[in-house]
Amino acid sequence: MKVLFIGGTGNVSTEVSKLCVKNEIDLFLLNRGKRNVKIEGANEIIGDISDIESCIKVLENHNWDVVVNWIAFTKQDVENDIKLFSGKTKQYIFISSASAYQKPPSSPFITESTPLKNPFWQYSRNKIECEETLMNEYRNNDFPVTIVRPSLTYDTVIPVPIGGWTEYTIVDRIKKGMKIIVHGDGTSLWTIMHAKDFAKGFIGLLGHQQVIGESFHITSDEILTWNQIHEALAEAVGNKANIVHIPSEVLAEYDENLTGGLLGDKAHSVIFDNSKIKRYVPNFTATIPFKQGIKNTIDWFEADQKRQIIKEETNDWFDKVISDFEKH
């Protein structure tokens, strides 16, 4: 099976790329060659997907069984892909987002038929528009799309909404016994998935003839509160979490960038029904509990000092918000 990944070396896609190679998939990675991540056994094509004319040239002699775009975020991105790959691939997989599901949810139980509606986050609305564009192309012109909606998936990021992700700031604060913020009262339910588990479900969709025109989310069945998530992070670094609970609406007033990520996503309890992906990929099971996976992530950060990015502006923000909240 000949597969093209546009991207393929990111937080989620790196583990998928490695598993594809392990399973003897003929994998090609189209990227600009600027990331310091090499997938041994994969073929590299240097190109910038945002420059469609140059990509037409570098890809003109190729046909694909599957194309996966890991870095498409706007309607223009997928319209470019339709132009590039119509008649050139048997399957096109669009990486959407589980944040596209209705917020606030009318039910915490999420299936693939849950409505797509997010008034809080432009990122999610863009993903919804991409999905609609691709599904219209499938219905009208048989463009062979499959949609995948990951939720919060981690490997080389710290999966908490404040002071984490590519930052090491929250870990540094925990190590020093400093106060950290957990949104709301910390009891809302959430699902976090390791990229290695995501990869097992994802590659089962590659070349699957029955998934054209279908959408899937792929998540863990482990359900944790945000308190438990932060406590597990603290345990992984050998300390206890000194948590201050602050309402999500208040946090969004201090930083409008949190409006989407919290009010449009993580402030709500969600429980994903994974029966559809398990029906189409019967051997898929997520097996890495967060307590184990986050230790591996911390080990990755601590293997290279350059990865341990501590931002003083983030620390100042923590201190100000906590101080203001505790005063009032």
C-alpha positions in Angstrom: 0.0 0.0 0.0 1.4 3.3 -1.1 0.6 6.1 1.4 1.3 9.8 1.4 1.4 11.8 4.7 1.3 15.6 4.3 3.2 16.3 7.5 3.8 13.1 9.4 6.4 14.2 12.0 4.2 16.0 14.5 3.0 15.2 18.1 0.4 12.7 16.9 1.5 11.8 13.4 5.1 10.7 14.2 3.9 7.6 16.0 1.5 6.8 13.2 4.3 7.2 10.7 6.5 4.8 12.7 3.7 2.2 12.9 3.1 2.4 9.2 6.8 1.7 8.5 6.7 -1.2 11.0 3.7 -2.6 9.2 5.6 -2.4 5.8 3.4 0.3 4.4 5.2 2.2 1.6 5.1 5.5 3.3 6.0 8.9 1.8 6.2 12.1 3.8 5.6 15.4 2.1 7.0 18.3 4.2 9.4 21.2 4.0 12.2 19.2 5.7 12.6 21.7 8.5 11.6 19.6 11.5 14.4 17.7 13.2 12.4 14.5 13.2 13.3 11.7 10.8 11.2 8.6 10.3 13.5 5.7 9.4 12.2 3.7 6.6 9.9 6.4 5.2 10.5 8.2 1.9 10.7 11.9 2.0 9.4 14.4 -0.6 10.4 18.0 0.0 7.6 20.4 -0.7 5.4 23.1 0.8 1.7 22.1 0.6 0.7 25.7 0.8 2.4 26.2 -2.6 0.0 24.1 -4.7 1.7 24.7 -8.1 5.1 23.4 -6.8 3.3 20.4 -5.2 1.7 19.6 -8.5 5.1 19.3 -10.0 6.8 17.2 -7.3 3.8 14.8 -7.1 2.9 14.6 -10.8 4.4 11.1 -11.3 2.7 9.6 -8.2 -0.6 7.9 -7.6 -1.6 6.9 -4.1 -3.7 4.3 -2.3 -4.1 6.8 0.6 -3.3 10.4 1.2 -3.5 11.9 4.7 -3.3 15.6 5.4 -2.2 16.2 9.0 -1.9 19.9 8.6 -5.1 21.1 6.8 -6.9 23.7 8.9 -9.0 25.8 6.4 -11.4 25.4 3.6 -8.7 26.7 1.2 -6.4 23.9 2.4 -8.8 21.1 1.5 -9.9 22.8 -1.7 -6.2 22.7 -2.7 -6.1 19.0 -1.8 -9.1 18.3 -3.9 -7.4 19.9 -6.8 -4.1 18.0 -6.1 -5.5 14.5 -5.4 -8.8 14.1 -7.4 -8.2 11.0 -9.5 -4.8 10.5 -7.9 -5.8 8.6 -4.7 -8.2 5.9 -3.7 -8.7 7.4 -0.2 -8.1 10.8 1.3 -8.1 11.1 5.1 -8.8 14.5 6.6 -7.7 15.1 10.2 -10.5 17.1 11.8 -11.0 17.6 15.6 -13.3 16.3 18.2 -13.6 19.9 19.4 -15.9 20.3 16.4 -18.7 18.4 18.3 -21.5 20.5 19.7 -20.4 22.9 22.5 -21.9 23.0 25.1 -22.9 19.4 24.5 -26.6 18.5 24.8 -25.4 15.1 26.1 -21.9 14.2 27.5 -22.0 11.0 25.4 -20.4 11.7 22.1 -20.9 9.6 18.9 -19.9 10.4 15.3 -23.5 11.6 14.8 -23.3 14.2 17.5 -24.0 17.6 15.8 -21.0 19.7 14.7 -21.3 23.1 16.2 -18.8 25.3 18.2 -19.6 29.0 18.6 -16.6 29.5 20.9 -13.6 28.4 18.8 -12.7 29.5 15.3 -10.3 26.6 14.9 -13.2 24.2 15.4 -15.5 26.1 13.0 -12.8 26.0 10.4 -12.5 22.2 10.8 -16.3 21.9 10.4 -16.1 23.9 7.2 -13.4 21.7 5.9 -15.5 18.6 6.7 -18.5 20.1 4.9 -16.4 21.0 1.8 -15.0 17.5 1.6 -18.3 15.7 2.1 -19.9 17.8 -0.6 -17.1 16.8 -2.9 -17.7 13.1 -1.9 -21.4 13.3 -2.6 -21.2 15.3 -5.8 -17.9 14.0 -7.4 -17.0 10.8 -5.5 -14.0 12.3 -3.9 -12.9 9.4 -1.6 -12.8 11.1 1.8 -12.6 9.6 5.3 -12.8 12.0 8.3 -10.9 11.4 11.5 -11.6 13.5 14.7 -8.9 13.1 17.3 -9.5 14.5 20.8 -6.7 15.5 23.1 -3.8 13.3 22.0 -0.3 13.6 23.4 3.2 12.3 23.1 5.7 15.1 22.8 3.4 17.7 24.5 2.1 18.2 28.0 -1.7 17.9 27.6 -3.0 20.5 30.0 -4.7 23.7 28.9 -2.6 26.2 31.0 1.2 26.3 31.1 1.7 23.1 29.1 1.6 21.8 25.6 5.1 22.7 24.2 5.9 24.7 27.4 7.5 23.1 30.4 6.2 26.0 32.7 3.6 24.0 34.6 6.0 21.2 35.3 8.5 23.6 36.6 5.9 25.1 38.9 4.8 21.7 40.2 8.4 20.7 40.9 8.9 24.0 42.9 5.6 23.5 44.8 4.1 26.6 43.3 0.4 27.0 42.7 -1.1 25.9 39.4 -4.6 26.5 38.0 -7.2 23.9 37.1 -10.3 25.3 35.4 -13.7 25.0 37.0 -13.8 22.8 40.1 -11.7 20.1 38.4 -14.4 17.5 38.4 -15.5 17.7 34.7 -14.7 14.5 32.8 -12.1 14.2 30.0 -10.3 11.7 27.8 -6.6 11.9 27.0 -5.0 9.5 24.5 -1.4 8.6 23.9 -0.3 8.9 20.2 0.8 5.3 20.2 -2.7 4.2 21.0 -4.2 6.6 18.4 -1.8 5.1 15.8 -3.2 1.6 16.3 -6.8 2.7 15.5 -5.8 5.0 12.7 -3.7 2.7 10.6 -6.7 0.3 10.6 -8.6 2.8 8.5 -5.8 3.1 5.8 -7.0 1.5 2.6 -10.2 0.2 4.3 -12.8 0.1 1.4 -15.8 0.5 3.7 -14.8 3.8 5.4 -15.1 6.1 2.4 -17.6 8.8 3.2 -17.5 7.9 6.9 -16.3 9.9 10.0 -14.6 8.5 13.1 -13.2 9.7 16.4 -10.4 7.7 17.9 -10.0 8.2 21.7 -9.1 6.2 24.8 -11.8 4.7 27.0 -10.1 6.0 30.1 -12.1 8.8 31.6 -10.4 11.1 34.1 -11.3 14.4 35.9 -9.1 17.4 35.3 -8.0 17.1 39.0 -6.9 13.5 38.3 -5.1 14.6 35.1 -3.1 17.3 37.0 -2.4 15.0 39.9 -1.0 12.3 37.6 1.2 14.9 36.0 2.5 16.0 39.4 3.1 12.4 40.4 5.1 11.9 37.2 7.5 14.7 38.3 7.7 13.5 41.9 5.6 16.1 43.7 2.0 16.9 44.6 -0.2 19.4 42.7 -0.9 22.6 44.5 -4.2 23.3 42.7 -6.2 26.5 42.7 -9.6 26.1 41.0 -10.8 29.1 38.9 -13.9 29.2 36.7 -13.3 28.8 33.0 -15.2 32.0 32.3 -12.9 34.0 34.6 -9.8 32.5 32.9 -11.1 33.4 29.5 -11.5 37.0 30.7 -7.7 37.1 31.5 -6.7 35.4 28.2 -9.1 35.4 25.2 -7.1 32.6 23.7 -8.5 30.3 26.4 -12.1 31.0 25.2 -11.8 28.3 22.5 -9.8 25.7 24.3 -11.8 25.9 27.5 -15.4 27.2 26.8 -15.3 25.6 23.3 -13.8 22.3 24.5 -12.2 21.3 27.8 -14.6 23.0 30.3 -17.3 20.4 29.4 -17.6 16.8 30.4 -17.4 14.5 27.4 -17.5 10.7 27.1 -16.6 9.3 23.7 -18.4 6.3 22.4 -15.7 4.4 20.5 -17.9 1.6 19.2 -17.7 2.7 15.6 -13.9 2.7 15.3 -13.9 -0.7 17.1 -16.5 -2.1 14.7 -14.4 -1.1 11.6 -11.0 -1.8 13.3 -11.8 -4.8 15.6 -8.3 -5.2 17.0 -8.1 -1.6 18.2 -7.8 -1.1 22.0 -6.1 1.8 23.8 -3.8 0.3 26.4 -1.6 3.1 27.7 -3.1 4.7 30.9 -2.4 8.4 31.4 -0.3 7.8 34.5 2.1 5.7 32.4 2.0 7.8 29.3 2.7 11.1 30.9 5.8 9.7 32.6 7.1 8.8 29.2 6.3 12.3 28.0 8.1 13.9 30.9 11.1 11.6 30.2 11.1 12.9 26.6 11.2 16.6 27.8 13.9 15.9 30.3 16.1 14.1 27.8 16.9 17.5 26.2 17.3 20.8 28.1 16.2 22.7 25.0 12.7 21.1 25.2 12.2 22.5 28.8 10.8 25.8 27.8 9.8 27.9 30.8 8.2 31.2 30.0 8.3 34.0 32.5 5.3 35.7 31.0 3.3 32.5 31.7 4.6 32.4 35.3 3.6 36.1 35.7 0.1 35.3 34.3 -0.3 32.4 36.7 0.7 34.6 39.7 -1.5 37.5 38.7 -4.6 35.4 38.1 -4.2 33.4 41.2 -3.5 36.5 43.3 -6.5 38.4 41.9 -8.8 35.4 42.4 -7.8 34.7 45.9 -8.2 38.3 46.9 -11.8 38.4 45.7 
